[in-house]
């Protein structure tokens, strides 16, 4: 997913060698364009499957789940 990779490279922040901070566009500040791109990729990967529910954990997943649900109709 090239768009997400570019977003991570431009806006992600390395906190420690094993921690990548992406809350500037995933958690605390939502970037709808990036979310829509991720949701479209999720749909592409599950093409041909009958998807009628999208579940998420509360932390960080609600925004992307909402847009994915819209994309899956």
ABEGO torsion letter per residue (X at the ends): XAAAAAAAAAABBBABAABBBAAAAAAABBBAAAAAAAAAAAAAAABGBBBABBBBBABGAAAAAAAAAAAAX
